[in-house]
Amino acid sequence: MKNMTEIRWHGRGGQGAKTASLLLADAAFLSGKFVQSFPEYGPERSGAPITAYNRISDERCTIHSNIYEPDYVVVVDETLLETVDVTAGLKEEGAIVINSEHPAAELRPLLRGYKGRVFTVDAGTISRKHLGSYFPNTPMLAAIVAVSRCVDPEDFLRDMESSYRHKFAKKPQVVQGNLDCLAEAMKEVKE
């Protein structure tokens, strides 16, 4: 299918990979795209590896399966690099985005020979700075938008502001912190 972007998320239960996948689908839908967002669980417990998926397309998507050859991979927890083949099927013309304080060159040996582009963003530091705690999904969401351009970054930020104002209507004090996380991550994601 032409003009379709497929993204696979790797994280651990409780880190928000599934939520980030859903938020990305919402933002893409608001920009006029056809979307899919769905998780895949192993043992359903906090800290267990999980996988989530996004399909974003200009046309209605009739594929209803997991994503085996993603254009992009998002790794919310870099410890998964040692135990999960996060690059399985990843297209070399795509990219992987990893939550890490380490530069991409240091992580490449853990990527099982993957030759494509590697990006990193320190989502932990960004979330602690703006939210006061470890919520890596918000910065990782912005990082994949910046790298993949699956939605226009300016439209994305605007749509996320509206989404956060609705979602956090009873906690408006957290809206600006989330918006600041998004903006900083979009600037700080590095190849």
C-alpha atoms as an extended CHARMM CRD file, in Angstrom:
* protein
*
       191  EXT
         1         1  MET       CA              0.0000000000        0.0000000000        0.0000000000  PROA      1               0.0000000000
         2         2  LYS       CA              1.4840000000        3.3550000000       -1.0040000000  PROA      2               0.0000000000
         3         3  ASN       CA              2.0320000000        6.1800000000        1.4760000000  PROA      3               0.0000000000
         4         4  MET       CA              1.7400000000        3.9070000000        4.5020000000  PROA      4               0.0000000000
         5         5  THR       CA              4.0490000000        4.1970000000        7.4960000000  PROA      5               0.0000000000
         6         6  GLU       CA              4.3650000000        1.2260000000        9.8310000000  PROA      6               0.0000000000
         7         7  ILE       CA              5.8110000000        1.6990000000       13.3070000000  PROA      7               0.0000000000
         8         8  ARG       CA              6.5920000000       -0.9130000000       15.9430000000  PROA      8               0.0000000000
         9         9  TRP       CA              7.0000000000        0.1280000000       19.5910000000  PROA      9               0.0000000000
        10        10  HSD       CA              9.0300000000       -1.8650000000       22.1450000000  PROA      10              0.0000000000
        11        11  GLY       CA              8.7170000000       -1.0950000000       25.8300000000  PROA      11              0.0000000000
        12        12  ARG       CA              7.8950000000       -2.5600000000       29.1840000000  PROA      12              0.0000000000
        13        13  GLY       CA              4.4820000000       -2.6740000000       30.7990000000  PROA      13              0.0000000000
        14        14  GLY       CA              3.8330000000        0.5940000000       32.5940000000  PROA      14              0.0000000000
        15        15  GLN       CA              6.1510000000        2.7700000000       30.4830000000  PROA      15              0.0000000000
        16        16  GLY       CA              3.3890000000        4.0240000000       28.2080000000  PROA      16              0.0000000000
        17        17  ALA       CA              4.3570000000        2.5230000000       24.8360000000  PROA      17              0.0000000000
        18        18  LYS       CA              0.7580000000        1.4760000000       24.2070000000  PROA      18              0.0000000000
        19        19  THR       CA             -0.5250000000        4.9160000000       25.2330000000  PROA      19              0.0000000000
        20        20  ALA       CA              2.0310000000        6.6520000000       22.9860000000  PROA      20              0.0000000000
        21        21  SER       CA              0.9260000000        4.4420000000       20.0940000000  PROA      21              0.0000000000
        22        22  LEU       CA             -2.7000000000        5.4430000000       20.7040000000  PROA      22              0.0000000000
        23        23  LEU       CA             -1.8110000000        9.1420000000       20.9530000000  PROA      23              0.0000000000
        24        24  LEU       CA              0.1220000000        8.9510000000       17.6850000000  PROA      24              0.0000000000
        25        25  ALA       CA             -2.8960000000        7.3410000000       16.0190000000  PROA      25              0.0000000000
        26        26  ASP       CA             -5.1500000000       10.1030000000       17.3670000000  PROA      26              0.0000000000
        27        27  ALA       CA             -2.8320000000       12.8260000000       16.0540000000  PROA      27              0.0000000000
        28        28  ALA       CA             -2.5450000000       11.1600000000       12.6490000000  PROA      28              0.0000000000
        29        29  PHE       CA             -6.3250000000       10.7170000000       12.4610000000  PROA      29              0.0000000000
        30        30  LEU       CA             -6.8350000000       14.4080000000       13.2500000000  PROA      30              0.0000000000
        31        31  SER       CA             -4.4800000000       15.2420000000       10.3760000000  PROA      31              0.0000000000
        32        32  GLY       CA             -6.7220000000       13.3010000000        7.9580000000  PROA      32              0.0000000000
        33        33  LYS       CA             -4.8700000000        9.9810000000        7.8810000000  PROA      33              0.0000000000
        34        34  PHE       CA             -6.2510000000        6.4760000000        8.1790000000  PROA      34              0.0000000000
        35        35  VAL       CA             -4.8080000000        4.8120000000       11.2810000000  PROA      35              0.0000000000
        36        36  GLN       CA             -4.4100000000        1.6160000000       13.2210000000  PROA      36              0.0000000000
        37        37  SER       CA             -3.0010000000        1.2790000000       16.7280000000  PROA      37              0.0000000000
        38        38  PHE       CA             -2.8850000000       -1.9620000000       18.6490000000  PROA      38              0.0000000000
        39        39  PRO       CA             -0.8080000000       -3.6570000000       21.3410000000  PROA      39              0.0000000000
        40        40  GLU       CA              0.5780000000       -7.1660000000       21.6610000000  PROA      40              0.0000000000
        41        41  TYR       CA              1.1980000000       -8.4790000000       25.1490000000  PROA      41              0.0000000000
        42        42  GLY       CA              3.1520000000      -11.2920000000       26.6360000000  PROA      42              0.0000000000
        43        43  PRO       CA              2.6380000000      -11.8480000000       30.3440000000  PROA      43              0.0000000000
        44        44  GLU       CA              0.4780000000       -8.8980000000       31.3340000000  PROA      44              0.0000000000
        45        45  ARG       CA              2.4030000000       -7.4190000000       34.2310000000  PROA      45              0.0000000000
        46        46  SER       CA              4.2620000000       -4.2540000000       34.9520000000  PROA      46              0.0000000000
        47        47  GLY       CA              7.8050000000       -4.4190000000       33.6260000000  PROA      47              0.0000000000
        48        48  ALA       CA              7.1890000000       -7.2390000000       31.1340000000  PROA      48              0.0000000000
        49        49  PRO       CA              8.1440000000       -6.5660000000       27.5000000000  PROA      49              0.0000000000
        50        50  ILE       CA              5.2760000000       -5.3340000000       25.3500000000  PROA      50              0.0000000000
        51        51  THR       CA              4.9520000000       -4.4360000000       21.6930000000  PROA      51              0.0000000000
        52        52  ALA       CA              2.5730000000       -1.9300000000       20.1640000000  PROA      52              0.0000000000
        53        53  TYR       CA              1.9870000000       -1.0130000000       16.5430000000  PROA      53              0.0000000000
        54        54  ASN       CA              0.8770000000        1.8770000000       14.3360000000  PROA      54              0.0000000000
        55        55  ARG       CA             -0.1610000000        1.9700000000       10.7210000000  PROA      55              0.0000000000
        56        56  ILE       CA             -0.6420000000        5.4350000000        9.2790000000  PROA      56              0.0000000000
        57        57  SER       CA             -1.8120000000        5.7880000000        5.7020000000  PROA      57              0.0000000000
        58        58  ASP       CA             -3.3420000000        8.1550000000        3.1740000000  PROA      58              0.0000000000
        59        59  GLU       CA             -5.7430000000        5.3560000000        2.1650000000  PROA      59              0.0000000000
        60        60  ARG       CA             -7.9330000000        2.9620000000        4.1120000000  PROA      60              0.0000000000
        61        61  CYS       CA             -5.7790000000        0.0870000000        5.3170000000  PROA      61              0.0000000000
        62        62  THR       CA             -7.1420000000       -3.4190000000        4.8840000000  PROA      62              0.0000000000
        63        63  ILE       CA             -4.1700000000       -5.1710000000        6.5050000000  PROA      63              0.0000000000
        64        64  HSD       CA             -5.0470000000       -6.5160000000        9.9580000000  PROA      64              0.0000000000
        65        65  SER       CA             -1.9590000000       -8.2570000000       11.2880000000  PROA      65              0.0000000000
        66        66  ASN       CA              1.0800000000       -7.4700000000       13.3720000000  PROA      66              0.0000000000
        67        67  ILE       CA              3.7820000000       -5.4660000000       11.6670000000  PROA      67              0.0000000000
        68        68  TYR       CA              6.6570000000       -7.6880000000       10.6300000000  PROA      68              0.0000000000
        69        69  GLU       CA              8.6300000000       -5.2700000000        8.4150000000  PROA      69              0.0000000000
        70        70  PRO       CA              8.2500000000       -1.8460000000       10.0500000000  PROA      70              0.0000000000
        71        71  ASP       CA              9.5000000000        1.3870000000        8.5850000000  PROA      71              0.0000000000
        72        72  TYR       CA             10.3590000000        2.6180000000       12.0840000000  PROA      72              0.0000000000
        73        73  VAL       CA             10.9570000000        1.1030000000       15.4890000000  PROA      73              0.0000000000
        74        74  VAL       CA             10.6720000000        2.9590000000       18.7970000000  PROA      74              0.0000000000
        75        75  VAL       CA             12.4880000000        1.5090000000       21.8160000000  PROA      75              0.0000000000
        76        76  VAL       CA             11.1180000000        3.0350000000       25.0140000000  PROA      76              0.0000000000
        77        77  ASP       CA             13.4610000000        0.9990000000       27.2700000000  PROA      77              0.0000000000
        78        78  GLU       CA             17.0220000000        0.5210000000       26.0710000000  PROA      78              0.0000000000
        79        79  THR       CA             17.5170000000       -2.5450000000       28.3110000000  PROA      79              0.0000000000
        80        80  LEU       CA             15.3810000000       -4.4130000000       25.7700000000  PROA      80              0.0000000000
        81        81  LEU       CA             18.2470000000       -4.1360000000       23.2650000000  PROA      81              0.0000000000
        82        82  GLU       CA             20.0080000000       -6.9600000000       25.0960000000  PROA      82              0.0000000000
        83        83  THR       CA             17.0480000000       -9.3630000000       25.1730000000  PROA      83              0.0000000000
        84        84  VAL       CA             14.6940000000       -8.5240000000       22.2890000000  PROA      84              0.0000000000
        85        85  ASP       CA             15.5730000000       -8.3860000000       18.5980000000  PROA      85              0.0000000000
        86        86  VAL       CA             14.0940000000       -4.9110000000       18.1780000000  PROA      86              0.0000000000
        87        87  THR       CA             15.4540000000       -4.6120000000       14.6310000000  PROA      87              0.0000000000
        88        88  ALA       CA             13.7780000000       -7.8000000000       13.3520000000  PROA      88              0.0000000000
        89        89  GLY       CA             12.3670000000       -6.9690000000        9.9240000000  PROA      89              0.0000000000
        90        90  LEU       CA             13.1860000000       -3.2550000000       10.2580000000  PROA      90              0.0000000000
        91        91  LYS       CA             13.6450000000       -1.7130000000        6.8300000000  PROA      91              0.0000000000
        92        92  GLU       CA             17.0970000000       -0.2350000000        6.3600000000  PROA      92              0.0000000000
        93        93  GLU       CA             15.6250000000        2.8450000000        4.6780000000  PROA      93              0.0000000000
        94        94  GLY       CA             13.6440000000        3.4440000000        7.8840000000  PROA      94              0.0000000000
        95        95  ALA       CA             15.1070000000        4.1130000000       11.3160000000  PROA      95              0.0000000000
        96        96  ILE       CA             15.1500000000        3.0970000000       14.9520000000  PROA      96              0.0000000000
        97        97  VAL       CA             14.6080000000        5.6290000000       17.7570000000  PROA      97              0.0000000000
        98        98  ILE       CA             15.9590000000        4.6030000000       21.1740000000  PROA      98              0.0000000000
        99        99  ASN       CA             15.4120000000        6.1490000000       24.5910000000  PROA      99              0.0000000000
       100       100  SER       CA             18.9830000000        6.4660000000       25.8090000000  PROA      100             0.0000000000
       101       101  GLU       CA             21.4470000000        8.9260000000       27.2360000000  PROA      101             0.0000000000
       102       102  HSD       CA             24.0990000000        7.2340000000       25.0810000000  PROA      102             0.0000000000
       103       103  PRO       CA             24.8330000000        8.3150000000       21.5040000000  PROA      103             0.0000000000
       104       104  ALA       CA             23.6810000000        6.1140000000       18.6510000000  PROA      104             0.0000000000
       105       105  ALA       CA             27.2420000000        4.9580000000       17.8680000000  PROA      105             0.0000000000
       106       106  GLU       CA             27.5160000000        3.3320000000       21.3100000000  PROA      106             0.0000000000
       107       107  LEU       CA             24.2390000000        1.4380000000       20.8610000000  PROA      107             0.0000000000
       108       108  ARG       CA             24.7980000000        0.2170000000       17.3080000000  PROA      108             0.0000000000
       109       109  PRO       CA             26.7030000000       -2.9380000000       18.4350000000  PROA      109             0.0000000000
       110       110  LEU       CA             23.5330000000       -4.0580000000       20.2590000000  PROA      110             0.0000000000
       111       111  LEU       CA             21.4210000000       -3.8120000000       17.0830000000  PROA      111             0.0000000000
       112       112  ARG       CA             22.3540000000       -7.1960000000       15.5850000000  PROA      112             0.0000000000
       113       113  GLY       CA             23.9290000000       -5.8310000000       12.4210000000  PROA      113             0.0000000000
       114       114  TYR       CA             21.2300000000       -3.2900000000       11.5490000000  PROA      114             0.0000000000
       115       115  LYS       CA             22.6890000000       -0.9200000000        8.9350000000  PROA      115             0.0000000000
       116       116  GLY       CA             19.9780000000        1.7570000000        8.8510000000  PROA      116             0.0000000000
       117       117  ARG       CA             19.6620000000        5.0520000000       10.6870000000  PROA      117             0.0000000000
       118       118  VAL       CA             19.7810000000        5.0720000000       14.4900000000  PROA      118             0.0000000000
       119       119  PHE       CA             18.4480000000        7.9540000000       16.5800000000  PROA      119             0.0000000000
       120       120  THR       CA             18.5350000000        8.5110000000       20.3290000000  PROA      120             0.0000000000
       121       121  VAL       CA             16.8060000000       10.8570000000       22.7280000000  PROA      121             0.0000000000
       122       122  ASP       CA             17.2040000000       10.9560000000       26.5020000000  PROA      122             0.0000000000
       123       123  ALA       CA             13.4900000000       10.6430000000       27.2760000000  PROA      123             0.0000000000
       124       124  GLY       CA             14.1250000000        9.9670000000       30.9590000000  PROA      124             0.0000000000
       125       125  THR       CA             15.9620000000       13.2260000000       31.5530000000  PROA      125             0.0000000000
       126       126  ILE       CA             13.4540000000       15.2020000000       29.4850000000  PROA      126             0.0000000000
       127       127  SER       CA             10.4440000000       13.7600000000       31.3280000000  PROA      127             0.0000000000
       128       128  ARG       CA             12.0030000000       14.2550000000       34.7560000000  PROA      128             0.0000000000
       129       129  LYS       CA             12.8350000000       17.8530000000       33.8680000000  PROA      129             0.0000000000
       130       130  HSD       CA              9.3290000000       18.7590000000       32.7030000000  PROA      130             0.0000000000
       131       131  LEU       CA              7.0840000000       16.2860000000       34.5370000000  PROA      131             0.0000000000
       132       132  GLY       CA              9.0530000000       15.6050000000       37.7030000000  PROA      132             0.0000000000
       133       133  SER       CA              9.0470000000       11.8400000000       37.1480000000  PROA      133             0.0000000000
       134       134  TYR       CA              9.9870000000        9.1300000000       34.6400000000  PROA      134             0.0000000000
       135       135  PHE       CA              7.3800000000        9.1500000000       31.8480000000  PROA      135             0.0000000000
       136       136  PRO       CA              9.3970000000        8.2330000000       28.7340000000  PROA      136             0.0000000000
       137       137  ASN       CA              6.4190000000        7.7840000000       26.4120000000  PROA      137             0.0000000000
       138       138  THR       CA              5.7600000000       11.4960000000       25.9060000000  PROA      138             0.0000000000
       139       139  PRO       CA              9.2740000000       12.3510000000       24.6620000000  PROA      139             0.0000000000
       140       140  MET       CA              9.4290000000        9.1490000000       22.5860000000  PROA      140             0.0000000000
       141       141  LEU       CA              6.1430000000       10.0630000000       20.9060000000  PROA      141             0.0000000000
       142       142  ALA       CA              7.5840000000       13.4080000000       19.8260000000  PROA      142             0.0000000000
       143       143  ALA       CA             10.8700000000       11.8190000000       18.7540000000  PROA      143             0.0000000000
       144       144  ILE       CA              9.2020000000        9.3700000000       16.3530000000  PROA      144             0.0000000000
       145       145  VAL       CA              7.1480000000       12.1860000000       14.8340000000  PROA      145             0.0000000000
       146       146  ALA       CA             10.3290000000       14.2330000000       14.3300000000  PROA      146             0.0000000000
       147       147  VAL       CA             12.1620000000       11.3070000000       12.7150000000  PROA      147             0.0000000000
       148       148  SER       CA              9.3800000000        9.7320000000       10.6530000000  PROA      148             0.0000000000
       149       149  ARG       CA              7.3860000000       12.8410000000        9.7030000000  PROA      149             0.0000000000
       150       150  CYS       CA              4.3430000000       10.5470000000        9.6680000000  PROA      150             0.0000000000
       151       151  VAL       CA              2.4090000000       13.6660000000       10.6400000000  PROA      151             0.0000000000
       152       152  ASP       CA              3.4000000000       17.2990000000       10.2800000000  PROA      152             0.0000000000
       153       153  PRO       CA              5.3170000000       18.2360000000       13.4740000000  PROA      153             0.0000000000
       154       154  GLU       CA              3.5670000000       21.6050000000       13.8830000000  PROA      154             0.0000000000
       155       155  ASP       CA              0.1330000000       20.0420000000       13.4060000000  PROA      155             0.0000000000
       156       156  PHE       CA              1.1530000000       17.3090000000       15.8280000000  PROA      156             0.0000000000
       157       157  LEU       CA              2.1010000000       19.7710000000       18.5660000000  PROA      157             0.0000000000
       158       158  ARG       CA             -1.1280000000       21.7010000000       18.0940000000  PROA      158             0.0000000000
       159       159  ASP       CA             -3.2530000000       18.5410000000       18.1520000000  PROA      159             0.0000000000
       160       160  MET       CA             -1.4330000000       17.2230000000       21.2180000000  PROA      160             0.0000000000
       161       161  GLU       CA             -2.0910000000       20.4580000000       23.0800000000  PROA      161             0.0000000000
       162       162  SER       CA             -5.8010000000       20.0440000000       22.4050000000  PROA      162             0.0000000000
       163       163  SER       CA             -5.6440000000       16.3690000000       23.3960000000  PROA      163             0.0000000000
       164       164  TYR       CA             -3.7690000000       17.0910000000       26.6500000000  PROA      164             0.0000000000
       165       165  ARG       CA             -6.1440000000       19.9200000000       27.5840000000  PROA      165             0.0000000000
       166       166  HSD       CA             -9.0280000000       17.4810000000       27.2060000000  PROA      166             0.0000000000
       167       167  LYS       CA             -7.2940000000       14.5110000000       28.8520000000  PROA      167             0.0000000000
       168       168  PHE       CA             -6.0110000000       16.5430000000       31.7950000000  PROA      168             0.0000000000
       169       169  ALA       CA             -9.0300000000       18.8240000000       32.2320000000  PROA      169             0.0000000000
       170       170  LYS       CA             -9.0050000000       18.0980000000       35.9690000000  PROA      170             0.0000000000
       171       171  LYS       CA             -5.2000000000       18.4470000000       36.2060000000  PROA      171             0.0000000000
       172       172  PRO       CA             -4.4110000000       21.4470000000       33.9740000000  PROA      172             0.0000000000
       173       173  GLN       CA             -1.0690000000       21.9560000000       35.7130000000  PROA      173             0.0000000000
       174       174  VAL       CA              0.3940000000       18.9450000000       33.8590000000  PROA      174             0.0000000000
       175       175  VAL       CA             -0.5030000000       20.1650000000       30.3670000000  PROA      175             0.0000000000
       176       176  GLN       CA              2.4160000000       22.5710000000       29.9350000000  PROA      176             0.0000000000
       177       177  GLY       CA              4.9300000000       20.0170000000       31.2240000000  PROA      177             0.0000000000
       178       178  ASN       CA              3.7660000000       17.4830000000       28.6390000000  PROA      178             0.0000000000
       179       179  LEU       CA              3.9070000000       20.0910000000       25.8720000000  PROA      179             0.0000000000
       180       180  ASP       CA              7.4210000000       21.0770000000       26.9510000000  PROA      180             0.0000000000
       181       181  CYS       CA              8.4400000000       17.3930000000       26.8690000000  PROA      181             0.0000000000
       182       182  LEU       CA              7.1800000000       17.0790000000       23.3050000000  PROA      182             0.0000000000
       183       183  ALA       CA              8.9190000000       20.2420000000       22.1040000000  PROA      183             0.0000000000
       184       184  GLU       CA             12.2540000000       19.4030000000       23.7250000000  PROA      184             0.0000000000
       185       185  ALA       CA             12.2820000000       15.8310000000       22.4790000000  PROA      185             0.0000000000
       186       186  MET       CA             11.6210000000       16.9790000000       18.9150000000  PROA      186             0.0000000000
       187       187  LYS       CA             14.7060000000       19.2130000000       19.1650000000  PROA      187             0.0000000000
       188       188  GLU       CA             16.9190000000       16.7650000000       21.0580000000  PROA      188             0.0000000000
       189       189  VAL       CA             16.4700000000       13.5580000000       19.0540000000  PROA      189             0.0000000000
       190       190  LYS       CA             19.8640000000       12.9290000000       17.4120000000  PROA      190             0.0000000000
       191       191  GLU       CA             21.1670000000       10.5700000000       14.7430000000  PROA      191             0.0000000000
